[in-house]
Amino acid sequence: PFWLKSVDPPESPREHPPSGAMGDAKSYQNKTGIMLLNSGVKASVGLAVSVVPCIVLLRGRGMRLFSMGIGAGFGAGYGVHQADAHLRFPSQFPLPETPEEHLEQWRDCVMSRIPKM
C-alpha cells in the first residue's frame, strides 16, 4: 500500500536554537512568539467553535465547560503540532503566518467576493 512506502528524511531534520549571534537569537525569539501566538489563536478558535454546540446540546454547566475545554484543547494541540512540525522540518513546513498576514489574506478573500459597485 502507498502509506507504507518509506519517505526520505529531509536534509536538516531539526533546526536548533541559535547559539552566539544576537541577530539569530532575535530571529529565534520572533519565531517562538509567532508559534505561541498561533497556538493561542487556534485555542481561541477551538473554544469559539465549541461554544454554540455546547450551549445548544448540553444542559449541565459542568458538561458545557468540559466540552468547551476539549474544544480549546484541540485547537491548542493543533497549534503546537504546527510549531513542532516547523521546528523538525523547516523546509517542508513553513513558519505559520503572523496575525497581520492572516488578516490580509482574509481581507483579500472577502474583498474578492464582494461585487464591485
GROMACS elastic network, one bead per residue, 0.5 to 0.9 nm:
[ bonds ]
;  ai    aj funct       b0    kb
    1     4     6  0.57791   500
    1     5     6  0.72888   500
    2     5     6  0.56591   500
    3     6     6  0.83028   500
    9    12     6  0.82600   500
    9    13     6  0.70415   500
    9    89     6  0.89657   500
   10    13     6  0.58609   500
   10    89     6  0.69391   500
   10    91     6  0.78638   500
   10    92     6  0.80444   500
   11    89     6  0.88197   500
   11    91     6  0.88421   500
   12    15     6  0.70043   500
   12    88     6  0.81400   500
   12    89     6  0.69405   500
   12    90     6  0.80360   500
   12    91     6  0.81505   500
   13    87     6  0.86563   500
   13    88     6  0.56059   500
   13    89     6  0.56994   500
   13    90     6  0.83160   500
   14    86     6  0.88447   500
   14    87     6  0.60790   500
   14    89     6  0.61143   500
   14    90     6  0.76513   500
   15    18     6  0.86789   500
   15    86     6  0.86136   500
   15    87     6  0.56533   500
   15    88     6  0.62839   500
   15    89     6  0.74822   500
   15    90     6  0.70313   500
   16    19     6  0.86965   500
   16    87     6  0.79414   500
   16    88     6  0.89529   500
   17    24     6  0.84628   500
   17    25     6  0.77396   500
   17    28     6  0.67015   500
   18    21     6  0.71605   500
   18    22     6  0.87606   500
   18    24     6  0.56867   500
   18    25     6  0.58712   500
   18    27     6  0.87809   500
   18    28     6  0.70219   500
   19    22     6  0.84597   500
   19    24     6  0.76519   500
   19    25     6  0.73462   500
   20    23     6  0.89716   500
   20    24     6  0.78495   500
   20    25     6  0.76921   500
   21    24     6  0.53871   500
   21    25     6  0.64318   500
   21    26     6  0.89209   500
   22    25     6  0.50137   500
   22    26     6  0.62710   500
   22    27     6  0.86168   500
   23    26     6  0.51891   500
   23    27     6  0.62465   500
   23    28     6  0.86737   500
   24    28     6  0.61253   500
   24    29     6  0.85916   500
   25    28     6  0.50292   500
   25    29     6  0.61331   500
   25    30     6  0.85282   500
   26    29     6  0.50447   500
   26    30     6  0.60876   500
   26    31     6  0.85973   500
   27    30     6  0.50334   500
   27    31     6  0.62096   500
   27    32     6  0.86166   500
   28    31     6  0.50372   500
   28    32     6  0.61308   500
   28    33     6  0.85828   500
   29    32     6  0.50031   500
   29    33     6  0.61179   500
   29    34     6  0.86031   500
   30    33     6  0.51012   500
   30    34     6  0.62216   500
   30    35     6  0.86488   500
   31    34     6  0.50988   500
   31    35     6  0.61527   500
   31    36     6  0.86185   500
   31    95     6  0.75722   500
   31    96     6  0.89653   500
   32    35     6  0.51014   500
   32    36     6  0.61256   500
   32    37     6  0.84789   500
   32    83     6  0.86287   500
   33    36     6  0.51579   500
   33    37     6  0.60188   500
   33    38     6  0.84348   500
   34    37     6  0.50952   500
   34    38     6  0.60060   500
   34    39     6  0.86328   500
   34    95     6  0.81718   500
   34    96     6  0.71337   500
   34    97     6  0.75652   500
   34    98     6  0.62183   500
   34    99     6  0.84839   500
   35    39     6  0.62232   500
   35    40     6  0.86185   500
   35    79     6  0.75081   500
   35    80     6  0.76486   500
   35    82     6  0.81365   500
   35    83     6  0.56897   500
   35    95     6  0.78472   500
   35    96     6  0.69042   500
   35    97     6  0.89889   500
   35    98     6  0.89385   500
   36    39     6  0.51102   500
   36    40     6  0.61835   500
   36    41     6  0.86174   500
   36    79     6  0.80562   500
   36    80     6  0.80218   500
   36    83     6  0.82954   500
   37    40     6  0.50066   500
   37    41     6  0.60977   500
   37    42     6  0.85531   500
   37    79     6  0.88569   500
   37    98     6  0.82971   500
   37    99     6  0.82895   500
   38    41     6  0.51438   500
   38    42     6  0.61620   500
   38    43     6  0.85910   500
   38    76     6  0.86059   500
   38    79     6  0.59265   500
   38    80     6  0.83212   500
   38    82     6  0.87211   500
   38    83     6  0.83776   500
   38    96     6  0.69777   500
   38    97     6  0.80912   500
   38    98     6  0.78687   500
   38    99     6  0.81443   500
   39    42     6  0.51139   500
   39    43     6  0.61221   500
   39    44     6  0.86113   500
   39    75     6  0.72966   500
   39    76     6  0.50851   500
   39    77     6  0.75253   500
   39    78     6  0.73250   500
   39    80     6  0.58584   500
   39    81     6  0.88647   500
   39    82     6  0.84378   500
   39    83     6  0.81443   500
   40    43     6  0.50495   500
   40    44     6  0.61685   500
   40    45     6  0.86253   500
   40    75     6  0.82128   500
   40    76     6  0.64215   500
   40    79     6  0.75365   500
   41    44     6  0.50438   500
   41    45     6  0.61764   500
   41    46     6  0.85828   500
   41    75     6  0.80721   500
   41    76     6  0.79887   500
   41    79     6  0.80987   500
   42    45     6  0.50609   500
   42    46     6  0.61126   500
   42    47     6  0.85816   500
   42    72     6  0.77602   500
   42    74     6  0.83835   500
   42    76     6  0.55761   500
   42    77     6  0.83366   500
   42    78     6  0.70994   500
   42    79     6  0.58328   500
   43    46     6  0.50444   500
   43    47     6  0.61720   500
   43    48     6  0.85829   500
   43    71     6  0.75868   500
   43    73     6  0.63846   500
   43    74     6  0.71080   500
   43    77     6  0.78317   500
   43    78     6  0.83326   500
   43    79     6  0.76081   500
   44    47     6  0.50622   500
   44    48     6  0.60621   500
   44    49     6  0.85320   500
   44    71     6  0.88704   500
   44    72     6  0.62925   500
   44    75     6  0.72164   500
   44    76     6  0.80958   500
   45    49     6  0.59962   500
   45    50     6  0.84916   500
   45    71     6  0.84238   500
   45    72     6  0.73439   500
   45    75     6  0.66854   500
   46    49     6  0.52256   500
   46    50     6  0.61935   500
   46    51     6  0.87502   500
   46    68     6  0.80529   500
   46    69     6  0.87733   500
   46    70     6  0.83047   500
   46    73     6  0.73757   500
   46    74     6  0.65164   500
   46    76     6  0.77356   500
   47    50     6  0.52156   500
   47    51     6  0.62475   500
   47    67     6  0.89973   500
   47    68     6  0.55988   500
   47    69     6  0.69437   500
   47    70     6  0.80306   500
   47    71     6  0.51055   500
   47    73     6  0.81394   500
   47    74     6  0.88426   500
   47    75     6  0.75950   500
   48    51     6  0.53645   500
   48    52     6  0.76676   500
   48    68     6  0.81873   500
   48    71     6  0.81059   500
   48    72     6  0.80553   500
   49    52     6  0.67266   500
   49    53     6  0.78493   500
   49    68     6  0.86227   500
   49    71     6  0.73227   500
   49    72     6  0.88162   500
   50    53     6  0.57802   500
   50    54     6  0.61040   500
   50    55     6  0.86826   500
   50    67     6  0.71697   500
   50    68     6  0.54525   500
   50    69     6  0.85795   500
   50    70     6  0.82973   500
   50    71     6  0.54677   500
   50    72     6  0.78988   500
   51    54     6  0.52231   500
   51    55     6  0.61456   500
   51    56     6  0.86242   500
   51    64     6  0.80464   500
   51    65     6  0.89633   500
   51    67     6  0.83701   500
   51    68     6  0.60650   500
   51    71     6  0.84417   500
   52    55     6  0.52421   500
   52    56     6  0.61156   500
   52    57     6  0.84199   500
   53    56     6  0.51164   500
   53    57     6  0.56702   500
   53    58     6  0.77937   500
   54    57     6  0.53757   500
   54    58     6  0.53535   500
   54    59     6  0.83153   500
   54    63     6  0.80659   500
   54    64     6  0.52942   500
   54    65     6  0.81987   500
   54    67     6  0.66027   500
   54    68     6  0.69487   500
   55    58     6  0.58326   500
   55    59     6  0.73097   500
   55    64     6  0.66669   500
   56    59     6  0.79137   500
   57    64     6  0.87815   500
   58    61     6  0.80174   500
   58    63     6  0.66852   500
   58    64     6  0.60506   500
   59    62     6  0.88305   500
   59    63     6  0.75887   500
   59    64     6  0.73696   500
   60    63     6  0.54564   500
   60    64     6  0.63137   500
   60    65     6  0.88106   500
   61    64     6  0.51327   500
   61    65     6  0.62545   500
   61    66     6  0.85673   500
   62    65     6  0.52607   500
   62    66     6  0.60711   500
   62    67     6  0.85642   500
   63    67     6  0.59828   500
   63    68     6  0.84482   500
   64    67     6  0.52279   500
   64    68     6  0.61237   500
   64    69     6  0.85395   500
   65    68     6  0.50901   500
   65    69     6  0.60843   500
   65    70     6  0.86183   500
   66    69     6  0.50814   500
   66    70     6  0.63195   500
   66    71     6  0.88210   500
   67    71     6  0.63509   500
   67    72     6  0.87463   500
   68    71     6  0.50269   500
   68    72     6  0.62767   500
   68    73     6  0.85086   500
   69    72     6  0.50694   500
   69    73     6  0.59666   500
   69    74     6  0.85754   500
   70    74     6  0.61611   500
   70    75     6  0.86519   500
   71    74     6  0.52383   500
   71    75     6  0.63900   500
   71    76     6  0.87330   500
   72    75     6  0.51298   500
   72    76     6  0.61389   500
   72    77     6  0.84672   500
   73    76     6  0.50965   500
   73    77     6  0.59074   500
   73    78     6  0.84894   500
   74    77     6  0.50553   500
   74    78     6  0.61867   500
   74    79     6  0.87199   500
   75    78     6  0.51954   500
   75    79     6  0.63757   500
   75    80     6  0.87773   500
   76    79     6  0.50605   500
   76    80     6  0.62042   500
   76    81     6  0.85201   500
   77    80     6  0.51166   500
   77    81     6  0.60599   500
   77    82     6  0.86679   500
   78    82     6  0.62902   500
   78    83     6  0.87567   500
   79    82     6  0.51681   500
   79    83     6  0.63823   500
   79    84     6  0.87084   500
   80    83     6  0.50600   500
   80    84     6  0.60962   500
   80    85     6  0.85367   500
   81    84     6  0.51095   500
   81    85     6  0.60911   500
   81    86     6  0.85933   500
   82    85     6  0.51789   500
   82    86     6  0.62455   500
   82    87     6  0.87322   500
   82    93     6  0.79613   500
   82    95     6  0.83865   500
   82    96     6  0.76271   500
   83    86     6  0.51468   500
   83    87     6  0.62472   500
   83    88     6  0.86937   500
   83    93     6  0.89386   500
   83    95     6  0.75709   500
   83    96     6  0.77590   500
   84    87     6  0.51011   500
   84    88     6  0.61425   500
   84    89     6  0.84832   500
   85    88     6  0.52154   500
   85    89     6  0.59031   500
   85    90     6  0.74555   500
   85    92     6  0.85183   500
   85    93     6  0.63298   500
   85    94     6  0.88846   500
   86    89     6  0.52970   500
   86    91     6  0.78885   500
   86    92     6  0.75755   500
   86    94     6  0.60759   500
   86    95     6  0.60944   500
   86    96     6  0.83797   500
   87    90     6  0.57409   500
   87    93     6  0.84186   500
   87    95     6  0.86887   500
   88    93     6  0.86547   500
   89    92     6  0.55652   500
   89    93     6  0.60897   500
   89    94     6  0.85349   500
   90    93     6  0.52759   500
   90    94     6  0.58935   500
   90    95     6  0.74371   500
   91    94     6  0.65295   500
   93    96     6  0.85689   500
   94    97     6  0.85958   500
   95    98     6  0.88871   500
   97   100     6  0.79065   500
   97   101     6  0.58335   500
   97   102     6  0.63987   500
   98   101     6  0.53218   500
   98   102     6  0.64505   500
   98   103     6  0.87958   500
   99   103     6  0.61390   500
   99   104     6  0.85913   500
  100   103     6  0.50938   500
  100   104     6  0.61931   500
  100   105     6  0.86805   500
  101   104     6  0.50228   500
  101   105     6  0.62102   500
  101   106     6  0.86643   500
  102   105     6  0.51426   500
  102   106     6  0.62573   500
  102   107     6  0.85673   500
  103   106     6  0.50974   500
  103   107     6  0.59942   500
  103   108     6  0.85108   500
  104   107     6  0.50176   500
  104   108     6  0.60515   500
  104   109     6  0.84906   500
  105   108     6  0.51797   500
  105   109     6  0.61171   500
  105   110     6  0.86297   500
  106   109     6  0.50419   500
  106   110     6  0.60931   500
  106   111     6  0.84378   500
  107   110     6  0.51992   500
  107   111     6  0.59425   500
  107   112     6  0.84372   500
  108   111     6  0.51298   500
  108   112     6  0.60130   500
  108   113     6  0.87142   500
  109   112     6  0.52622   500
  109   113     6  0.65477   500
  110   113     6  0.52839   500
  110   114     6  0.64097   500
  111   114     6  0.52679   500
  111   115     6  0.81305   500
  111   116     6  0.87693   500
  112   115     6  0.76205   500
  112   116     6  0.88082   500
  113   116     6  0.89768   500
